[in-house]
Amino acid sequence: MKLAVVVFALIVPAHCLKIPLPFGGLNLGRTPGGEFIVGIQRGVEVLGNGYNSDTSLAIGKNATFNVNNAHDVLVNGRKSGPRSSLGFGKNGFQIGSGFSVLEPSKVGFSL
């Protein structure tokens, strides 16, 4: 089954396959630039409060890759948490980190 999902994502480059899972989900797709993306979301939200975590892996042409991580605490529908990125591309090795404070959430509500 897992092999069928990966093969489907490789054959259909213009579409994104979203698989909802309990407490998260899995995304497989391609960017307009031709990178293959695997995204994993997990978290719990109750009335705009909870925890959310996103991890994505992008693999491109010419041996480029990028891994992004975001871990958030949701308070009153607003996200706060650390971000990190690691990758290799045409400009060489890239690494970065940061912290997002009180970013409005795409899902949930604020008072």
N, C-alpha and C positions, 0 to 999 in steps of 0.2 A: 504494500500500500504506500509506504513512504517513497519507494522508488517511482511509483506511478505519479505521485504528486510532483516530484522533482522533474521527471521527464516532461510532464504537462507544462510546468513552468518554463522549461527550456524551449519547448516547441512553440509556445504561444508567447512571443516576445512583447506584444502590445497590451497584454492584459495582466492584471494583478489578481492573484488568488488569495482570498482571505479565509482563514479557517478559524472560526470562533471556538474557544476552549473554555472550560470552567475557570474563572478567575484570570482570563487573559485571552491570548489569541496568537496566531501565526500568520504572517504575510509572506508570500512569494511573488516576485515580480521583477520588472525591468524598468530602468530609468530611460528617459529619451536619449541619453548618451550611450545606451547599450549595456550598462552595468546590471548584473544580476543581483537582486537584493533579497535577503532573508531577514525578516523582522520578527522578534518575539516580544509580546507584551504580556505583562502580568500585574495583577493588583486587585485591590478591593476598594470600593467606594460606597459609602452609605451617607446619603443626604449631603453630598459635597465634601465629606471628610474621609480620609483613608490613605492608601499607599498605592503608588503606580511606579512601574519600572519598565523601561523600553531598552532593548538591545537590538542593534541592526548590524548586519555584515553585508558589505557591498563588494563584489568581485567584478572587476572590469577587464577590458582588453589590455594586452601588453603587461600582464602580471601586476595590475594595480589592485589594491584592496583598501578597505576602510572599515573600521569597527567603531561604532558609536554606542555609548551607554548613557542612560539618564535614569536617575532614581529620584522620585519625588514623594514628598509628604503633601497630602491635600488637606487644606484647612479652609473651611468656608468657600469651597470651590476654586481656590487658588493654589497653584503648584509652587513648591520651593524645594530645591535639591541640587546635588552635584551633577555635573556633566563631564564626560571624558571622551576623547577621540584618539585613535591610533590608526595610522595608515601609511601606505607607500604608493606614490604616484609618479607622474612624469617630473615633478619638482623634487623628488627624493622622499626621504622619511619624514613623516609629520606626526607630531604628538601634541595634544592639548588637553586642557582641563578648565573647568570653570564652575561657577555656582549661580544658579538662577534663584532669585528671591521674588516671591509674590507674583508669579506669572499667572494671568488668568487662564483657567482650564478650558479646554475645548468641550469637555463633558462635565456636567454638573451645574451648579448654580451658586451664586453669591448673594448674600443678604444686603 
